[in-house]
Amino acid sequence: TSKILGKKLPFEFELVDKIWSLQRETDGGIITGYLPDGTSCGDANTETTSLVIIATLTIQRPSLGTFTFYYPWYGTPFSGNWRHWPPDGSTNITDHPLLGFYDSNNETLIKEHIDIAKEANIDGFIVSWWGVGSFEDNATSHIKNVCEQNGFKFTVYYENTSSVNQTVNDIIYLLNKYANSSAWYKVDNRPVIYVFFRARNNLNPQAWKLYGYYINESQSVQEYWMLSEDVRKPPRCGIFPIHPYPNGIGFVESANPIFLPPNETYKLKTAISDIRNDCPSYSDVGFRIKVKNETEDWKILDERIVNFNDGWLDLGFDLSNYAGQNVSIRVESFDGGLRNWCSEWAAVDYLYIENSKGQIVSYEPFFDNCWKDVVDEIEKRGFNPYFIMDFTGYQNKVQDFAGYFLNFTEGIHFYNPVDVSEHLPTIFYLYDQASNAAHSMNKAFVATVIPGYNDTANPQYVIDRQDGTYYKLFWSIAKACSPDGYAITSFNEWHEGTEIEPSLEYGDKYIKLSNNTPKIWIVDDDKPADFCTIQEAISNASPGDIVYVRNGTYHENIVLDKTLMLIGESRNTTVIDGKGAGTVIFVNTNNTIIKSFTIRNSGERQDNEWPSGIWLNNASNCTLLNNHVTNNTLGIMLYSSSSNLLKNNSMTANRYNFGVLGWGPAHFNHDIDVSNTVDGKPIYYLVNCHGGEVPLDAGYVAVINSTNIMVKNLNLQSNYEGILFAYTHNSTITNNTSISNLHGICLIFSSNNTILDNTVAGKSYYGFGIGLSFSSNNLVLGNTVTDSMYGISLAALSSNNTVSQNSVANNSLEGIELLSSSTNIILNNTIENNGESGIEFHYDCFDNMVTNNTITNNKCGINLNIGPSPNTFSSNVIANNKDFGVSLLRSSNNTFFGNNIINNNCYGIALYDSSNQNTFRENNIINNTRYAISLSSSANNTFCGNNIAKSEYGVYLSAASNNKFCHNNFTDNVHSTMNFGYTNVWDDGYPSGGNYWSNYNGTDLFNGVSQNVTGSDGVGDTALIIDANNRDGYPLMAPINIFNVGIWKGEPREVYVVSNSTISRFQLNATEKIISFNVTGES
């Protein structure tokens, strides 16, 4: 590694040694004083010379130019018959050539095509070729002629074959007939040949037969060598899944007998596994390992039941007694569980026979392709073509593909990437992997670009051209992945609608676009470049351009407000530093790429802003790849953004590493895999999953549009959300620890989930511990929630949820908050020491039930704020709160029944600002420091059957009217009432009576409506005067007790008892029509 050039330099060491020897002869060997750390102990001239030599010796990959796939299969009566045009009676096309239906053998037409291609800045054609003597072969001869006459290049696309011999003969035919042409494109004098995946796959190995559920026996092994998304356990070598049929078997078996030479020892080796882990034990799989010779039936060498937890089992069996014979080998799978169906997967990792020297004598047991034999044979015959292989079908294993094929070929390409996805971030990631894989072997990668897709044979699959935008963006992602050349799919494939040739529908738009591809701008902070700051480059770039940033530290806050590809030279040494202010990279446009940066030092939170390393704001189809985001307030935030792709990003030491926030399904639809990490632990971002459990190593969990997912026993820290469910149902979050996340557990548009026994500690003034938005029918049970802004939040139309047996404490604002949410049950929770309210309702909350909760030591016990109506609060202990036991602001039609509202430090109950028509029944409102009940500008409320005691003011009324107080016990208050001028109702008429007042000094000698009939009735003979407008006309002589006695004649009944005695065990026997009770104390 040169510390001067800052990169690792590959050398041809013999050549270097020779040059150094020559240099010593001319300068006395001063070059040998060049130290390993990149400094020189020789003279300046020698150091310069040495540096030039090093730079010259760096391996340079060839430039493969810009070519386009060209189809010479079109025929008209000019060549004899219509071919590939609608007049042939079988061809359909969507677009129509501006030149009309043409003949591919017409050299005048070919000349026009070449002129058009040159206008598009295209270097040559990749000509589709279908065999010796084919129509396309004849057209290729004409193409060669015209290319030679017009200084234009061509090569062929080898499309189809059936055997090694045919392929060898085809390639040699091509080389002999065309490759000597000056127009044939060559690299280092080697003729370039592109190979289509069909021609590649037709030489796949046929050494093994496969049989099983989901497997077609006619398909080749190679297709199953690749991992599919259903395979959960990775292989070590290759993989043959052999899923058994119900009540049947699956197998992998040698296709032909294997001869074992005599006088040698042999061993059969295989590895087996149950590779899927989302089913119970009854679905384990069984395996049988078998062998047979040509005269006997299969012999079982081993039979066993295998569970996922067994891992890969490496097995060996002695076959030496078969020496000198032809044998066949097989691994068979069958239902291994209690039921006759195996929903797990049986797999074989390898299967082969080796001799005593360890040499494999059976078929290649893993992955092979006969193109290696083709290349070897062609080289033996004295040819050395430059093959560029299509890796279609290997998009999930491109590194393995390159690692195999690039050992004997020179490059890779992907003919039609929209077969993988129309999603450009996905294609960019594929190209980036392919580019890295090829370049790691000093081989070439050619990036395909495509304007759109409209296959007439597959009309349901259309990629909209978006009036050229899709093509321009495709060029951007192709250029951003540092390819060695470009291949346009296509010049004239009219069947699939990929043509750039001028058409009646598009004119010459795509020719012009091909000639105006995105520009690459270079940024360097201390060396000559286009710009020295990133933002300056962004400001000057055009949409679709690439901004390439060389190594250095750039102290900037960047705004990406146009579609650009922002590429760093090296993740560890290309640093964007936000200087401790604001967001480092703010993106508010679509289709942007940010790759290979360290992004650090955002500002601190101010107002409602969350300064971030990367903030995507209403940005879609963006790619974040291979970035390190560190020391920011928020690492990466995806806000109201959709369809973004994140790969290989590392987030460390941010206050909150990662988060996603949105308001619709699209805002949570991202491609984020476990290559992304938070503080070294993988992100699990599950989309459209059904069943399964999140692994224990998770650092962040999001479950999107999924069902039946288990999130269990995880330790999650320092993210915007610890656990996020969006549009997810029937799943469970249990026994997790969520610490120092802004939001501990978050449900959005999710229903029928269980949140059970989790510990959530926010360690933040902001955020909520457990939050539900637009989520219904969830159970929140037995959790401990502390140290957030809101402990538990039910917001935005979250309904029919049950919140029970939770401990909610020490949150900076509310313990439990309901915001525009209804028909929820808040039951048996302990809610204490929260900075504002224990329970708070905001806005349109109705039909919620709050019962049996203990609500203590908060600023306010229960607070209803602007609109909640109607709700029921019963049997709660609301005690020792700092300001209010219960507070209502502009809240009406609520019922408080049977609550203990005691020992609160100012108000027991306070109603403000048009809190009307609420009912308070049978509550104990005792020992509240200043006001037991306070009403301000509120009317038509009912207070009945309450014990109002030991406060400075029993009832304090300010601008409050038409409120009714009856059957309450006003006991030992300093001032029973304080009223300012408005009229309220203080009794229920006769004989029901008014209230008991411990300071009433009247007598009870009379009864009747006018209290003028001799005989006591428990009602005072004179009214209790409150003020000129307010009086209790029928004050009670003793405390009143109200007993619910059950149903009588189909209706609930109460019995009112006025007595100075203590009444207990009050009950109604409806059958016997008897009321019974115990009486103790004063009579």
Buried (B, 14 or more C-beta within 10 A) or exposed (E): EBEBEEEEEEEEEEEBEEBBEEBEEEBEBBBEBBEEEBEBEBEEEBBEBBBEBBEEBEEEBBEBBBBBBBBBBBBBEEBEEBBBBEEBEEBEBBBBBBBEBBBBBBBEBBBBBBEBBBBBEBBBBBBBBBBEEBBBBEBBEBBBBBBBEBEBBBBBBBBBBEEBEBBBBBBBBBBEBBBEBEBBBBBEEBBBBBBBBBBBBBBBBEBBBBBBBEBEEEEBBBBBBBBEEEBBBEBEBBBBBBBBBEEEBBBBBBBEBBEBEEEBBBBBBBBBBBBBBBBEEEBBBBBBBBBBBEEEEBEEBBEBBBBBEEEBBEBEBEBEEBBEBBBBBBBBBBBBBEEEBBBBBBBBBBBBBBBEEEEBBBBBBBBBBBBBBBBEBBEEEEBEBBBBBBBBBBBBBBBBBBEBBBEBBBBBBBBBBBBBBBBBBBBBBBBBBBBBBBBEEEBBBBBBBBBBBBBBEEEEEBBEBEEBBBBBBBBBBBBBBBBBBBBBBBBBBBBBBBBBBBBEEBEBBBBBBBEBBBEBBBBBBEEEBBBBBBBBBBEEBEBBBBBBBBBBBBEBBBBBBBBBBBBBBBBEBBBBBBEEEBBBBBBBBBBBBBBBBBBBBBBEBEEEBBBBBBBBBBBBBBBBBBBBBBBBBBBBBBBBBBBBBBBBBBBBEBBBBBBBBBBEBEBBBBBBBBBBBBBEBBBBBBBEBEEBBBEEEBBBBBBBBBBBBBBBEBBBBBBBBBBBBBBBBBBBBBBBBBBBBBBBBBBBBBBBBBBBBBBBBBBBEBBBBBBBBBBBBBBBBBBBBBBBBBBBBBBBBBBBBBBBBBBBBBBBBBBBBBBBBBBBBBBBBBBBBBBBBBBBBBBBBBEBBBBBBBBBBBBBBBBBBBBBBBBBBBBBBBBBBBBBBBBBBBBBBBBBBBBBBBBBBBBBBBBBBBBBBBBBBBBBBBBBBBBBBBBBBBBBBBBBBBBBBBBBBBBBBBEBBBBBBBBBBBBBBEBBBBBEEBBBBBBBEBEEBBBBBEEBEBEBEBBBEEBEEEEEBBBBBBBBEBBEEBBBBBBBBBBBBBBEBEEEEEEEEBBBBBBEBEBEEBEBEEEEEEEEBEBEEEE
